[in-house]
Amino acid sequence: MTTQKFDNVSVATQANVYFDGKCVSHGITFADGTKKSVGVVLPATLTFNTGAPEIMECVAGSCEYKLAGSDAWLKSTPGEKFSVPANSSFDIRVAEAYHYICHFG
């Protein structure tokens, strides 16, 4: 099931813009202090580094991703998630806009 909306959150109005505008996201904070970001990756092949563990949830579009240390490209479509360990990285290939929620934790 794809997450459609979040209620009762604070939203950062300033966007996080990465890779010359190929990735744009907004941070959201829940009442309990939990943080997530919601955004879009436009067509590109990019490498993201992680500090905290992340779960990437596809809301719309699709992507292919490859975790650090792997040679396998895997596909993620709406309703699917993939996990990235802390202090790691992943490559992402996007052919159409990939809308996502990044769950930090």
Buried (B, 14 or more C-beta within 10 A) or exposed (E): EEBEEEEEBEEEEEBEEBBEEBBBBBBBEEEEEEBBBBBBBBEBEBEBEBEEBBBBBBBBBBBBBBBBEEEEEEEBEBEBEBEBBEEBBBBBBBEEEBBBBBBBE
